[in-house]
Structures are given as structure tokens and as C-alpha cells.
Amino acid sequence: MKRDLMEILCCPVCKGDLELEVDVEEEEILEGKLICNSCNEVYEIKEGIPNLLPPDLR
């Protein structure tokens, strides 16, 4: 995932702002989390792909 995506991403549940927590970064973010500041939902980033499915669809 590229850092530029943070400008357009929002929480799919409540449309709140997401905070990025990076675990592994090379040229792109490979592992980490996106955390919603409003509803505290957590979305995993694995192998550079953020899983932004709502909790009931994961």
C-alpha cells in the first residue's frame, strides 16, 4: 500500500478518519493496521493490501 492512499481512505463503517500504524515498510507499506479514530475499528494491512471490508464481511 502506498502512503498516498491515506489521503483518500476513510472508515467504511462510519466514514471516520483512519490512523496508520506501520509494522513493515519497504518501498510501500507491507504490514500494519488502519485504525478508525471515530469507531475504533481496526483494518489489517497484509502483503501490502489493506482489508477494508466491514467486520461482518471479513
Buried (B, 14 or more C-beta within 10 A) or exposed (E): BEEEBBEEBBBBBEEBEBEBEEEEEEEEBBBBBBBBEEEEBEBBBEEBEBEBEEEEEE
